[in-house]
Amino acid sequence: MQVIWPDKTKSSAHSNEGYTLNILLTIGLILIIGYTAGWAFDKMGLPRIIGYIATGILFSPNTFDFVPADIMERTFPLMEVCLAFITFEVGGALRWSKVKKHEKEIISITMMASMVPLFLVAGGVLGIGLVFPSSLPFDTTALLMLALLLGAVAIPTEPAATFAVMHQYKAKGKVSDTILGVAALDDVLGVLMFSLTITVIFFFAGGEAGLFGNPALNGLYEIVIAILIGIVVALFIDPIAKFFKVEGEGQWVVIIFSLIIFCVGLAKAIHADLLLATMTMGIVVVNKSGNQKVIFEIIERYTEDLIFLFFFLLSGMQLNISTIPQATLLIVLFVILRTVAKFLGAGLGAKIVSAKPAIQKYTAGGLLPQGGIVIGLVLSIYQQDTFTAISDLLLAVIMGAVVIHELLGPVAAKYSLIKAGEIDPEKTEIS
């Protein structure tokens, strides 16, 4: 059956078909160009995903009119599914037997690498605004809101970018395990702290927020329900495989794809956190499923060249770099403060528990990327009247910072893992 998308400017079925084919042709061209760019970056000794993201930014309708404006809306569900597969595999890397070896390090680093950015970024922005009022022309209340919100969104790490680097260069070791554990946990902590920050702001400024009229309860609901969804769906994998007597790889592909997409859809339907739901699913599968080996072998075969290509191309297309000039100084300030804070926090957290020197020195390098989660957090409050004075600037800062973090973060992750001895430098040389 052929699906014909409606065209508001033309009424004939023939015109609609051409419009649909044009979008498909555009997607096909961007995929080819993106894959070629990734190949070229790999040959230069750089992570492939930088080429994917750069291609997405270049051919975004936010940058040029090369592609139809509604292509992002149409492909957004695909991006969510791709992210689900990546976070499922990130969760699958958190095997309890490995995590337990670094339990103290992961918890301590997560706390310090979250709290130090929160206070340093918030304090830095507030200080700049008070000392140089012309740079941030807001009243004290709006300035305080901006500082607190930027501090909160400085916490989360986008695990997909760092995981893609690890996957490309086959990185394994204590630093890699620690980075994945911290990246998973600080996303949860980031959502919680953002919700608590909104609660504080609404307490003093007035207003309502969230599904329950309370943003803290809303954030808690999203996290708890997401974890429950991930656990329940993961526990169904083995019984389903047994019932259908799944043996062939093709059958496993159907089961895995169906349940991961179902997990995403269910989480979305009841307003739970998609990232946490699929990550929890991966954690439960790798630790509880009797079929975990075949499941993750199949996922890995399709991850690097297909899922990563789709996800980072589409992520790049979502970024609106036209907003960056409006907030250049604040973007630079945010990126510098967050980077310094991540290194200080991760190093301090590792030192508190006397972690090995490599963990103390190189974990922070894998905690710099940021992506969809922080944009989503900001967009969740963008239309609320309480934040009208700062919402445009806040979104511009986050968009600009995400572009920088997504492009430079993989390079920092690769460098850190090379220095930690978990990537063979010979595999990254220009060929």
Residue, then its C-alpha position, 0 to 999 in steps of 0.5 A: m500500500q502506498v502512503i501519500w502525504p498531504d500537500k497543502t499547496k496542491s490537491s492532486a494525488h500525482s503532485n503529492e506523490g512527487y512531494t513524497l518522492n522528493i523527501l525520500l530522494t533528499i533523505g537518500l542523498i543526505l545518507i550517502i553524503g553523511y556516510t561519505a563524510g564519516w568515512a572521510f573523517d575516519k580516514m583523517g583519524l577523527p570519529r565518524i560521527i563528527g562527519y555525520i553531525a556536520t552533514g546533518i547541520l549542513f543540510s538542515p532546513n534551519t541552515f539552508d532551504f535545501v530540504p523541506a521544512d517538515i522533514m524533521e517532523r517526519t523523521f523525528p520518530l526515527m531519531e527516537v528509535c535510533l536513540a533507543f537502540i543506542t541507549f539499549e546498548v549503553g545499558g547493555a554495557l553496564r553488566w553488574s559484574k563489571v559495574k560492581k568493580h567500579e561501584k564506588e568510583i561511579i557513584s562518587i564521580t557521578m555526584m561530583a561531576s554533577m554538583v560541581p557543574l551545577f554550582l560553577v555554571a550557575g555561580g559563573v553566569l550569576g556573577i557575570g550578570l551582576v558584575f557586568p550587567s550590560s552583558l546580561p540585561f535582565d532584572t535580578t529575578a530573571l538573571l537568577m532563573l537563567a543562572l539556575l537553569l543553565g546550571a541544571v542543564a550543565i549536568p547531563t551527558e549524552p552517552a550516545a556520542t561517547f559510546a559511538v567512539m568506544h564502538q568505533y575504536k573497540a575501546k575497553g577497560k576501567v575508564s570506559d566502564t566508568i564513563l558509561g556508568v557515570a553517563a547513564l547515572d548523571d542523565v537521571l540526576g540531571v532530570l531530577m535536578f532540573s525538575l527541582t530547579i523548576t520547583v524552586i523557581f515556581f515557588f518564588a515566582g509562582g505558576e504551575a508545572g508538570l503533569f501533577g502541577n508540580p515539576a518535581l513530582n512530574g520528574l519523579y514520575e517520568i523516572v520511576i515509570a521509565i525504570l518500571i517499563g524498562i524492567v517489565v519489557a526486558l523480562f518479557i524477552d526470554p518468555i517470548a523467545k521460548f514461546f516462539k522457539v526463536e533460533g535463527e538470527g532473523q527471528w531474533v532481529v524481529i523480536i529485538f526490534s519489536l520490543i525496543i520500539f514497543c518500549v519507546g512507544l509505551a514510554k512515550a504514551i504515558h509520558a515516561d523518559l524514553l532514554l531511561a526506559t530503554m537504558t534500563m531495558g538494556i541493563v536488565v537484559v544483559n544481567k538477567s536474560g539467558n539470551q543476552k549474548v546473542i541479543f547484543e551480538i545482533i544489535e552490535r552488527y547493525t549499530e555502527d553503520l546504520i543506527f549511528l548514521f541515522f541518529f547523528l545525521l538526524s540529530g545534526m538536522q535538529l540543531n538550529i545554528s542560526t540562533i548561535p550569534q545571538a548568544t555567542l558570549l554566553i555560549v562560550l562561557f557556558v561551554i568553558l565553565r561546564t568543561v572545567a567543572k566536569f574535569l574538576g568534578a570527575g577528578l575530585g570524585a575519583k580522588i575521594v574514593s582513591a580511584k586508579p590514576a587513569i580514572q582520575k585523569y581521563t574519565a572527564g574526557g568522555l563526559l563532555p557531549q550533550g544532545g537531545i536530553v538538554i534540548g528537551l528539558v529546555l523545550s519543556i518550559y519554553q512556552q511557559d509564561t514564567f520564563t518568557a524573559i529568558s526563554d529565547l536566550l536560554l534555548a539559543v545558548i543550549m542549541g549553540a552549546v550542543v553543537i560545540h559539545e557534539l562536535l568536540g566531545p567525541v574528539a575529547a573522548k577519543y583523546s582521553l581513551i587513547k591516553a588511558g590506554e584503552i584505544d590503540p593509537e595505531k588504529t586511529e592514525i590517518s590511512 
